[in-house]
Amino acid sequence: MAIRRVLDVPELLDTVFRFLEVSSNASNARVCRKWSDVALDILWRHVDDLYTLFSILAPLRTTDNEYVRNLPASRPESLSNSPTGV
């Protein structure tokens, strides 16, 4: 259980995450809320443009001067019944 508590300390996560690649911190941002806050803070420090950030968090492609998310060919069942229809 001591390891779990270490992973809950934002200052320690910040120290570790600073040594990681941008793509690793994008993955870390999707692990849980505690990790997300720390990882996103680090990602924002190194963002040169929003396209780069969004393409890491949710892959994008450009079509007719628009940005469109690259969605997998088959969507999980839980997303296909989404009330927003997204």
Buried (B, 14 or more C-beta within 10 A) or exposed (E): EEEEEEBEEEEEBBEEBEEBEBEEBBBBBEEEEEBBEBBBBBBEEEEEEEEBBBBBBEEBEEEEEEEEEEEEEEEEEEEEEEEEEE
